[in-house]
Amino acid sequence: MAKRKDDRRPLRPATAMVHGGTTRSGFGETSEALFLTQGFVYESAEAAEARFKGEAPGFIYSRYANPTVRMFEERMMALEGAEDARATASGMAAVAAALQCQVQAGDHVVASRALFGSCRYVIETVLARAGVTSTIVDGRDLDQWRAAVRPETKVFFFESPANPTLEIVDIAAVAEIAHAAGAKLVVDNVFATPMFQKPLELGADIVVYSATKHIDGQGRCLGGIVLSSKEWIDENLHDYYRHTGPALSPFNAWALLKGLETLPLRVAQQTRSAARVADLLAESGKVPKVLYPGRDDHPDAAIVKKQMTGGSTLVAFEVAGGKEAAFRFSNALEIVLISNNLGDAKSLITHPATTTHKNLTPEARAELGIGDGLLRLSLGLEDIDDLVEDIEAALAAV
Ligand SMILES: *Cc1c(COP(=O)(O)O)cnc(C)c1O
């Protein structure tokens, strides 16, 4: 990026995803270099001492920071408009680090009930063991967020759109409630992707991603990232990250950097396909409920318009006939694969009630709108006409 004259003009997303954060070695390589190294050597004992004292710049150990991982962090910072970031080995490492690094025994966390199962485990089990209490609310109901606040409330946490029903939380409104309570807001932005929603601009303090999903987007690597202000990272995450070791592998960081180059293209294409499939399902007469943030009949369409710049690469829908019909639909698909992942180049279908959300009680599932006929479809990069034919054939089989 050294050739750019005016660094104050922010790069537009597609440009930032190709060039953002790039640093070149002395060889001047075009593609990002993969620094597959654990450590670094010093020219002298004095140089090592100065680096450890923080008086000289440079890398020390890849558990702290690594040049390839830093390129990934800086590219994500450019996209998100964040001052600093730490990349992690998985999305869950990012969620756990973002929460654990800022709470201690006696603190209280408020979270929305429509959460990725592992996030709920971190809050209700891992944090609870450390003496941190929590209140789970219906994220769409602002009065529940307000009522949950206690003097010791430190953190608010939610995802929007939420897995698997694509339920929406009003980020700006919940951020205001959090800040009035003196708490920080952490948003899991996986389903929106960095292309369609900027939680930091809407008032969130910290954003987390599973980079495993759209950022890799080709089903290869696990990864995650925590983004925030420099001040918050310095005071909360910096030491925690160095000493507990959730660091991202440089190899995976390299794959994720290459994933970011095509993220805008992939998300745009997958969203076009998702919108087309949502309309097809809604108009088929065979699907009683279609949930798609880009459609006007989404229950939270007004908030979608306010805080998102695109719909989603996923569609959730309920087939009539419960589990049996949902299984028949899934098994009839020939191109769309049955898998619990999402954001992949391959279209994937999931039956949440028997897989990702099987650990919830039937009552908890009902509360979240996860019926036995609910399916979650993640659109891939296949030709839309092939996907339409595949889905129409499966509908005929139900
Ligand atoms: C997948 C996912 C995670 C966890 O990410 P991993 O990379 O699988 O650890 C967290 N939050 C949401 C919303 C997810 O979809």
PDBQT file of the ligand as one rigid body, heavy atoms in Angstrom, charges set to zero:
ROOT
HETATM    1  C1  LIG A 401     -20.358 -20.801  13.435  1.00  0.00    +0.000 C 
HETATM    2  C2  LIG A 401     -20.708 -19.719  14.363  1.00  0.00    +0.000 A 
HETATM    3  C3  LIG A 401     -19.939 -19.469  15.504  1.00  0.00    +0.000 A 
HETATM    4  C4  LIG A 401     -18.751 -20.312  15.867  1.00  0.00    +0.000 C 
HETATM    5  O1  LIG A 401     -17.759 -20.290  14.923  1.00  0.00    +0.000 OA
HETATM    6  P1  LIG A 401     -16.660 -21.478  14.742  1.00  0.00    +0.000 P 
HETATM    7  O2  LIG A 401     -15.719 -20.922  13.745  1.00  0.00    +0.000 OA
HETATM    8  O3  LIG A 401     -17.402 -22.679  14.277  1.00  0.00    +0.000 OA
HETATM    9  O4  LIG A 401     -16.042 -21.691  16.080  1.00  0.00    +0.000 OA
HETATM   10  C5  LIG A 401     -20.323 -18.430  16.320  1.00  0.00    +0.000 A 
HETATM   11  N1  LIG A 401     -21.407 -17.672  16.036  1.00  0.00    +0.000 NA
HETATM   12  C6  LIG A 401     -22.180 -17.888  14.950  1.00  0.00    +0.000 A 
HETATM   13  C7  LIG A 401     -23.354 -17.031  14.707  1.00  0.00    +0.000 C 
HETATM   14  C8  LIG A 401     -21.848 -18.910  14.070  1.00  0.00    +0.000 A 
HETATM   15  O5  LIG A 401     -22.616 -19.133  12.995  1.00  0.00    +0.000 OA
ENDROOT
TORSDOF 0
